[in-house]
Amino acid sequence: AYKDALTGAGNRLAFECDIADKFKQSDQEAFRLIIMDINNLKAINDKFGHLAGDEVIKACHAAMSTAVDANGICYRTGGDEFACIISNTDPVEYRHITDTIKFKLTEAEADLPYHLELAVGSDVYRPDQTASLNAFIHHVDQLMYAEKKIMKQDLRDQDKTAACMPSGLSPAAHEL
């Protein structure tokens, strides 16, 4: 009842129970919450089929689990959504985790006909600074959606630039 069948990760119920337990502990310690959403999963499902989409989900979870390792736990909280609770709140460690995820996704996509990309939101929960658990989760979720919006806008800007380029040239090649 607490495991995602596709990835073997904890599911949404496990996430909600675990984060509520962390929040309720009398000796509440700071922790980092990372919320991630796979970009363009619907397009991958539509073009390559749901088995390909399942492989994307598994690859993303594997990248997250490898990156987080012993510092925390990752959950699949929805179709293309994940959350990780990390005990280490150090920003350098967080950067290492996100860099490792990106590296692992780049490795995984080497043999794939599509790009693997995650929108990520993260913040540190501090018991003395956060009003409620729900407010904190919502805040981190909004950070992820803000990044997703920026990523989509960047992609649209790249598409507009590419449309103005002579045939066969990428924007980078045109700048040379």
GULO-940726 format. One record per residue (C-alpha): x, y, z; residue number from 1; residue in one letter. Coordinates in steps of 0.5 Angstrom, whole numbers. Layout:
! GULO-940726
x->X y->Y z->Z pos->NUM code->a;
...
***
This chain:
! GULO-940726
x->0 y->0 z->0 pos->1 code->a;
x->6 y->5 z->1 pos->2 code->y;
x->10 y->3 z->-6 pos->3 code->k;
x->9 y->5 z->-13 pos->4 code->d;
x->9 y->-1 z->-17 pos->5 code->a;
x->13 y->2 z->-23 pos->6 code->l;
x->19 y->4 z->-19 pos->7 code->t;
x->19 y->1 z->-13 pos->8 code->g;
x->19 y->8 z->-9 pos->9 code->a;
x->15 y->10 z->-4 pos->10 code->g;
x->8 y->13 z->-6 pos->11 code->n;
x->4 y->19 z->-5 pos->12 code->r;
x->1 y->16 z->2 pos->13 code->l;
x->8 y->14 z->4 pos->14 code->a;
x->11 y->21 z->3 pos->15 code->f;
x->5 y->24 z->6 pos->16 code->e;
x->6 y->19 z->12 pos->17 code->c;
x->13 y->20 z->13 pos->18 code->d;
x->13 y->28 z->12 pos->19 code->i;
x->8 y->29 z->17 pos->20 code->a;
x->12 y->24 z->22 pos->21 code->d;
x->18 y->29 z->21 pos->22 code->k;
x->13 y->35 z->22 pos->23 code->f;
x->10 y->32 z->28 pos->24 code->k;
x->17 y->30 z->32 pos->25 code->q;
x->18 y->34 z->38 pos->26 code->s;
x->25 y->35 z->36 pos->27 code->d;
x->24 y->38 z->29 pos->28 code->q;
x->30 y->38 z->25 pos->29 code->e;
x->31 y->42 z->19 pos->30 code->a;
x->30 y->38 z->13 pos->31 code->f;
x->30 y->39 z->5 pos->32 code->r;
x->24 y->38 z->1 pos->33 code->l;
x->25 y->37 z->-7 pos->34 code->i;
x->19 y->36 z->-11 pos->35 code->i;
x->21 y->34 z->-19 pos->36 code->m;
x->16 y->34 z->-25 pos->37 code->d;
x->18 y->30 z->-31 pos->38 code->i;
x->18 y->35 z->-37 pos->39 code->n;
x->14 y->33 z->-43 pos->40 code->n;
x->12 y->26 z->-41 pos->41 code->l;
x->5 y->27 z->-45 pos->42 code->k;
x->9 y->28 z->-51 pos->43 code->a;
x->14 y->22 z->-50 pos->44 code->i;
x->8 y->18 z->-49 pos->45 code->n;
x->4 y->20 z->-55 pos->46 code->d;
x->10 y->20 z->-60 pos->47 code->k;
x->13 y->13 z->-57 pos->48 code->f;
x->8 y->10 z->-53 pos->49 code->g;
x->7 y->9 z->-46 pos->50 code->h;
x->12 y->3 z->-45 pos->51 code->l;
x->17 y->9 z->-47 pos->52 code->a;
x->14 y->14 z->-42 pos->53 code->g;
x->14 y->8 z->-36 pos->54 code->d;
x->22 y->8 z->-38 pos->55 code->e;
x->22 y->15 z->-37 pos->56 code->v;
x->19 y->15 z->-30 pos->57 code->i;
x->24 y->9 z->-28 pos->58 code->k;
x->30 y->13 z->-31 pos->59 code->a;
x->28 y->19 z->-27 pos->60 code->c;
x->27 y->15 z->-21 pos->61 code->h;
x->33 y->12 z->-21 pos->62 code->a;
x->37 y->18 z->-22 pos->63 code->a;
x->34 y->21 z->-16 pos->64 code->m;
x->35 y->15 z->-12 pos->65 code->s;
x->42 y->15 z->-14 pos->66 code->t;
x->43 y->22 z->-13 pos->67 code->a;
x->40 y->22 z->-6 pos->68 code->v;
x->43 y->16 z->-4 pos->69 code->d;
x->43 y->15 z->4 pos->70 code->a;
x->42 y->23 z->5 pos->71 code->n;
x->34 y->22 z->4 pos->72 code->g;
x->28 y->18 z->1 pos->73 code->i;
x->25 y->19 z->-6 pos->74 code->c;
x->18 y->18 z->-7 pos->75 code->y;
x->13 y->18 z->-13 pos->76 code->r;
x->7 y->22 z->-11 pos->77 code->t;
x->4 y->22 z->-18 pos->78 code->g;
x->4 y->20 z->-25 pos->79 code->g;
x->10 y->24 z->-27 pos->80 code->d;
x->11 y->28 z->-20 pos->81 code->e;
x->17 y->26 z->-15 pos->82 code->f;
x->19 y->28 z->-8 pos->83 code->a;
x->25 y->27 z->-4 pos->84 code->c;
x->26 y->29 z->3 pos->85 code->i;
x->33 y->30 z->5 pos->86 code->i;
x->36 y->30 z->12 pos->87 code->s;
x->42 y->34 z->10 pos->88 code->n;
x->40 y->42 z->9 pos->89 code->t;
x->47 y->44 z->6 pos->90 code->d;
x->46 y->48 z->0 pos->91 code->p;
x->53 y->45 z->-3 pos->92 code->v;
x->50 y->38 z->-2 pos->93 code->e;
x->43 y->40 z->-5 pos->94 code->y;
x->47 y->42 z->-11 pos->95 code->r;
x->51 y->36 z->-12 pos->96 code->h;
x->44 y->32 z->-11 pos->97 code->i;
x->42 y->36 z->-17 pos->98 code->t;
x->48 y->36 z->-21 pos->99 code->d;
x->48 y->28 z->-20 pos->100 code->t;
x->41 y->28 z->-23 pos->101 code->i;
x->42 y->32 z->-29 pos->102 code->k;
x->49 y->27 z->-30 pos->103 code->f;
x->45 y->21 z->-29 pos->104 code->k;
x->39 y->23 z->-34 pos->105 code->l;
x->44 y->25 z->-39 pos->106 code->t;
x->47 y->18 z->-39 pos->107 code->e;
x->40 y->15 z->-39 pos->108 code->a;
x->38 y->19 z->-45 pos->109 code->e;
x->44 y->18 z->-49 pos->110 code->a;
x->41 y->12 z->-53 pos->111 code->d;
x->34 y->15 z->-53 pos->112 code->l;
x->30 y->19 z->-58 pos->113 code->p;
x->28 y->24 z->-53 pos->114 code->y;
x->31 y->29 z->-48 pos->115 code->h;
x->30 y->27 z->-41 pos->116 code->l;
x->29 y->34 z->-36 pos->117 code->e;
x->26 y->35 z->-30 pos->118 code->l;
x->23 y->41 z->-27 pos->119 code->a;
x->25 y->42 z->-19 pos->120 code->v;
x->23 y->46 z->-13 pos->121 code->g;
x->26 y->46 z->-7 pos->122 code->s;
x->27 y->49 z->0 pos->123 code->d;
x->29 y->48 z->7 pos->124 code->v;
x->24 y->47 z->12 pos->125 code->y;
x->26 y->50 z->19 pos->126 code->r;
x->21 y->49 z->25 pos->127 code->p;
x->22 y->56 z->27 pos->128 code->d;
x->20 y->59 z->21 pos->129 code->q;
x->15 y->55 z->17 pos->130 code->t;
x->7 y->56 z->19 pos->131 code->a;
x->5 y->49 z->17 pos->132 code->s;
x->7 y->43 z->13 pos->133 code->l;
x->2 y->44 z->8 pos->134 code->n;
x->4 y->51 z->7 pos->135 code->a;
x->11 y->49 z->6 pos->136 code->f;
x->9 y->43 z->1 pos->137 code->i;
x->5 y->48 z->-3 pos->138 code->h;
x->11 y->53 z->-3 pos->139 code->h;
x->16 y->48 z->-5 pos->140 code->v;
x->11 y->46 z->-11 pos->141 code->d;
x->10 y->53 z->-13 pos->142 code->q;
x->18 y->54 z->-14 pos->143 code->l;
x->18 y->47 z->-18 pos->144 code->m;
x->12 y->50 z->-22 pos->145 code->y;
x->16 y->57 z->-23 pos->146 code->a;
x->22 y->53 z->-26 pos->147 code->e;
x->17 y->49 z->-30 pos->148 code->k;
x->14 y->56 z->-33 pos->149 code->k;
x->21 y->58 z->-34 pos->150 code->i;
x->24 y->52 z->-38 pos->151 code->m;
x->18 y->52 z->-42 pos->152 code->k;
x->19 y->60 z->-44 pos->153 code->q;
x->26 y->58 z->-45 pos->154 code->d;
x->24 y->53 z->-50 pos->155 code->l;
x->19 y->57 z->-54 pos->156 code->r;
x->25 y->63 z->-54 pos->157 code->d;
x->29 y->57 z->-57 pos->158 code->q;
x->24 y->55 z->-62 pos->159 code->d;
x->23 y->62 z->-64 pos->160 code->k;
x->30 y->64 z->-65 pos->161 code->t;
x->31 y->57 z->-69 pos->162 code->a;
x->25 y->59 z->-74 pos->163 code->a;
x->29 y->65 z->-76 pos->164 code->c;
x->35 y->62 z->-78 pos->165 code->m;
x->37 y->60 z->-85 pos->166 code->p;
x->35 y->52 z->-86 pos->167 code->s;
x->40 y->47 z->-82 pos->168 code->g;
x->43 y->52 z->-78 pos->169 code->l;
x->42 y->52 z->-70 pos->170 code->s;
x->42 y->59 z->-66 pos->171 code->p;
x->49 y->57 z->-64 pos->172 code->a;
x->52 y->56 z->-71 pos->173 code->a;
x->48 y->62 z->-73 pos->174 code->h;
x->52 y->66 z->-68 pos->175 code->e;
x->59 y->64 z->-70 pos->176 code->l;
***
